[in-house]
């Protein structure tokens, strides 16, 4: 079973990813670089949702299933005993909105440095959860404001 994660954030996140970099810079009153002027969107996915989905997948390993067909499938073929699932928030959130949530939770306005799009980057990612929802049922979907609140709470307790 292959898993494709979409912009995972939360406690113990990668220090090179935007949530960690932005939070650190905002608290240190340093500028944050915002590419594509903040008009890119991502399927920000809270880590607890990822863990919950993985636990559900462990209880139901991939295998042939006559009822589960791909969204665009018109044949009656069953799926093979392996699968690739997207794991991500189905809502794509604009980077500017993500930064506003960070600022609100920290109570500090970010020093923003708007830049053009980086070469090789994409304007939008959005997780298509059709297959995983059909396979394990309803997915957890932590609201951005709640996820940011939990992340900032952890960050402040861990680093300060």
Backbone torsions as a table, in degrees:
resi	resn	phi	psi	omega
1	UNK	NA	125.7	177.7
2	UNK	-101.1	140.5	-179.3
3	UNK	-121.1	129.9	177.7
4	UNK	-111.6	111.5	-177.6
5	UNK	-91.2	142.3	-179.1
6	UNK	-114.7	110.3	173.2
7	UNK	38.1	67.8	-179.3
8	UNK	-78.3	134.3	177.3
9	UNK	-136.3	161.5	177.8
10	UNK	140.7	-171.0	179.2
11	UNK	-53.9	143.6	178.9
12	UNK	63.7	25.7	178.7
13	UNK	-68.9	165.8	178.8
14	UNK	-66.8	131.7	-177.3
15	UNK	-69.1	-14.7	179.7
16	UNK	-91.7	0.0	-179.6
17	UNK	-93.2	155.1	-173.4
18	UNK	-51.7	-47.1	-177.5
19	UNK	-56.5	-45.4	179.8
20	UNK	-69.5	-47.1	-178.8
21	UNK	-61.8	-44.9	-178.2
22	UNK	-65.5	-45.1	-178.9
23	UNK	-60.7	-46.8	179.3
24	UNK	-60.5	-47.3	-178.7
25	UNK	-64.5	-42.0	-179.9
26	UNK	-61.9	-46.2	179.8
27	UNK	-64.5	-32.3	178.9
28	UNK	-89.5	3.8	179.9
29	UNK	57.6	35.5	176.1
30	UNK	-101.2	155.5	180.0
31	UNK	-69.5	148.1	172.8
32	UNK	-109.2	137.8	177.5
33	UNK	-85.7	123.3	-177.8
34	UNK	-117.9	106.0	-176.8
35	UNK	-80.1	154.1	-176.1
36	UNK	54.1	30.2	176.9
37	UNK	57.1	25.5	178.2
38	UNK	79.1	9.9	-175.6
39	UNK	-96.3	18.3	173.6
40	UNK	-94.9	155.4	-177.4
41	UNK	-124.8	145.8	179.9
42	UNK	-136.9	154.0	173.8
43	UNK	-86.6	73.6	-180.0
44	UNK	-60.6	123.8	-173.3
45	UNK	-124.8	121.1	-177.8
46	UNK	-72.5	138.5	-173.6
47	UNK	-56.2	-36.8	179.4
48	UNK	-61.2	-34.7	177.0
49	UNK	-65.3	-42.7	179.5
50	UNK	-60.7	-47.3	-178.7
51	UNK	-62.3	-43.5	179.9
52	UNK	-61.9	-41.4	179.4
53	UNK	-65.5	-42.0	178.8
54	UNK	-61.6	-42.6	177.1
55	UNK	-60.3	-41.8	178.3
56	UNK	-64.5	-38.9	179.2
57	UNK	-66.6	-34.6	178.6
58	UNK	-63.1	-30.8	-179.4
59	UNK	-81.2	-15.1	-178.4
60	UNK	-138.9	79.0	-178.6
61	UNK	-64.8	158.8	-178.7
62	UNK	-61.9	148.1	177.5
63	UNK	-176.9	167.3	-179.7
64	UNK	-60.7	139.9	-179.7
65	UNK	-147.1	114.3	-174.6
66	UNK	-67.2	-24.6	-178.6
67	UNK	-85.2	-19.7	-174.6
68	UNK	-96.3	111.4	176.3
69	UNK	-123.6	157.7	177.8
70	UNK	-66.3	159.6	-176.5
71	UNK	-55.6	-39.1	-174.9
72	UNK	-98.2	6.5	-176.1
73	UNK	-74.1	134.3	173.4
74	UNK	-118.3	-2.3	178.1
75	UNK	-90.1	169.4	178.6
76	UNK	-100.3	15.8	179.3
77	UNK	-64.5	144.3	175.9
78	UNK	-87.4	158.9	178.8
79	UNK	-75.3	152.7	179.3
80	UNK	-72.1	171.3	-178.5
81	UNK	-77.4	24.5	172.9
82	UNK	-142.7	153.6	-177.3
83	UNK	-147.4	159.5	172.9
84	UNK	-122.3	123.1	-178.4
85	UNK	-116.2	139.9	167.9
86	UNK	-82.1	137.9	173.4
87	UNK	-125.7	103.7	-178.3
88	UNK	-168.3	161.3	174.7
89	UNK	-65.6	130.7	-178.0
90	UNK	-74.5	-10.4	175.8
91	UNK	-94.8	125.5	176.2
92	UNK	-90.6	125.9	-173.1
93	UNK	-112.5	132.6	180.0
94	UNK	-67.4	140.9	-178.2
95	UNK	-56.1	-39.5	177.7
96	UNK	-58.2	-39.3	178.9
97	UNK	-68.7	-37.4	176.8
98	UNK	-61.4	-44.1	-179.8
99	UNK	-64.9	-40.1	177.5
100	UNK	-59.0	-41.1	178.0
101	UNK	-63.2	-42.9	177.2
102	UNK	-60.5	-48.1	-179.4
103	UNK	-59.1	-45.4	-178.6
104	UNK	-60.9	-45.9	-177.4
105	UNK	-70.1	-35.5	178.9
106	UNK	-80.5	-22.0	-176.1
107	UNK	71.5	25.3	-178.6
108	UNK	-136.7	134.8	174.9
109	UNK	-79.4	136.8	179.3
110	UNK	-77.2	146.4	170.6
111	UNK	-87.7	102.7	-169.6
112	UNK	-97.4	134.2	174.1
113	UNK	-118.5	102.6	-177.0
114	UNK	-81.8	132.6	-177.8
115	UNK	-131.0	162.5	177.0
116	UNK	-72.9	173.6	-177.8
117	UNK	-62.7	137.9	175.4
118	UNK	-75.5	143.4	177.4
119	UNK	-62.2	133.4	178.6
120	UNK	88.1	-7.7	179.9
121	UNK	-84.3	166.1	178.5
122	UNK	-117.5	150.8	-177.8
123	UNK	-75.4	-30.3	-175.5
124	UNK	-149.3	137.7	165.9
125	UNK	-123.0	142.7	177.5
126	UNK	-149.3	122.9	-177.0
127	UNK	-73.3	125.7	172.9
128	UNK	-92.9	107.7	-173.5
129	UNK	-97.5	14.2	-174.9
130	UNK	-53.8	-53.7	-175.1
131	UNK	-64.0	-44.7	-177.0
132	UNK	-69.2	-34.4	177.0
133	UNK	-65.3	-39.6	177.2
134	UNK	-67.5	-32.4	-175.0
135	UNK	-79.5	-45.4	-175.6
136	UNK	-116.7	-1.0	178.9
137	UNK	96.9	-158.8	-176.1
138	UNK	-61.0	138.6	-178.8
139	UNK	-97.5	146.6	170.9
140	UNK	-67.6	149.9	-175.6
141	UNK	-150.2	80.6	-177.8
142	UNK	-63.7	126.6	176.0
143	UNK	-59.3	141.4	-177.6
144	UNK	-55.3	-45.5	-178.1
145	UNK	-61.7	-40.2	178.9
146	UNK	-68.5	-44.6	178.8
147	UNK	-60.9	-43.2	178.7
148	UNK	-64.9	-42.1	179.1
149	UNK	-58.6	-47.4	179.0
150	UNK	-63.7	-42.4	179.9
151	UNK	-62.5	-47.7	-178.4
152	UNK	-65.5	-40.1	177.0
153	UNK	-57.9	-47.8	177.6
154	UNK	-62.2	-46.8	-176.5
155	UNK	-57.9	-48.6	-178.1
156	UNK	-65.9	-39.0	178.1
157	UNK	-70.7	-32.9	-177.3
158	UNK	-80.9	-43.4	-173.1
159	UNK	-94.3	-15.7	-176.8
160	UNK	-124.0	NA	NA
